[in-house]
Amino acid sequence: MAGASPVAPLDVDVSNLRSAKGLIQLCLTSDPTNFPNCVDDARALRRSVPATMKAIRFDALPVGGYAVAVIHDENSNSKLDTMMGIPREGFGFSRNPAIGFGPPKFGAARFTLDADGTQQGIRMRYLL
């Protein structure tokens, strides 16, 4: 079809989970203002899968720039639990950027999905 926008798959592989309890919550966005929470982003894609499922595929995404944020929701309460602002559950981002105070900026986690598809390996981190 002439003029059809190219689409491609994205495979996300999550590693370094400290347990198989709970859920892996993923948020995929192309909007820098809504990263990492995907709040108010109607085009963001969210997935919630069992923590035993470490490979997640997004099919037929428009090519372009994206970032992924992941939390290991060990108690399955649909949020990242914190203690005095410090995450008690695991988290990770596409491109595995360095973590300082707070989450990385969109640009640090941004990757390009091209017409051949892309794979992102996300290493979970735990602070407590």
N, C-alpha and C positions, 0 to 999 in steps of 0.2 A: 504494500500500500504506500503510495507516494505521500509524503508529508507526515507519516506516522512517527511519533517520538520513540526513539530506541528505549528498550527496557532490558534489565539484566537482573540476575539473582545476587543476593548477598548472603554469604554463609558466616555465621558468628559462632566461634568456638570459645567456650568459657572454661578456664582452667584455674587450679589452685583453690577450689572450694574446700572449706574446712570440714564440711559434713554434707550428707545427702538429705538433710532435713529441709523441709519447707519448699520455697519456690525461688525461681530465678525470674526477676522482673526486668524486662528490657524496654527501653525507650529509644526509638530511632527517629531522628529529626534532621531536617535540612535548614531549620530556622535558628540562627544564633541567639536570638532573644529568648527562646524557649528551652535552651539547653542548660542544665541536664534534666530538668523536670518535665518537659513537654507540656507545661501548663498553657492553656489557651492556644494550643497548636492543633487545629482541626486536621491537619495533614500528617501529624505524627503517627507513627505506628507503635503500638504497645503490645507486648507479649508477656504472658505469665505462663511458665512451664514448670513442671516438677524439677527439683534440684538434681535429680538423677539424669535429666536430659541436658547434656552439655553442648549439643550442637543444634543451632536454631537457624532455619532458612527463611529468608524473605524473598519471595518470588516476584518477578515482573515489576521491579522498581524502576522509575525513570532514572536515567543516568544523571549524575551530578554529584554535588558535595553533600555529605551526611556526617553525623556523629552519633555514636551509640553510648548510652549510659546503662549500667547494669547494677542491680542490687541483689544480694542473696538474702531474701526475706525468710530467714530461718524459722520464724514463728508464724508465718503465713498471715500476717495482719495487714498486708497491702501497703506497708510503709517502711521507710528506713528508720529503725529505732536508734535513738541517740541518748547519750548521757552527758549533760552539760555541753551539748553541741558536738560531741565527738561520736561518730558512728559506732554503734555496737554490733552492727551486721556488716557483711562484706559489701564492697562496691568495686566497680571497675569501669573503664572507659575505652572506647576505640583508640587505637594507637598507643595505649598504655602510657599516657603522659606522666611526668613527675607530678607528685601531689604535694602541695604546700598547705596553706590554710584555706580551706574551702575547696570546692570542685574546680577542675581546670576550665579554662575558657574554651568556647566552641572551637576556635582555631587550633588549639593543641590536640583536640580529639578528632578533628575533621579529616576525612579521607575521601577520595574520589571513587565513585562507582562508575566504571567504564562499561562499554557495550559487551565485554567479555565476562563481566561479573567480577566480584571481589570477595576475598575472605578476610575476616578480622579475627585475630586471636586476642581475647580479652582475659587478662590475668587478674583474678580477684585479690583484693587487699583487705586486711582486717587490722583495725587499730586497737581494739579491746578484745 
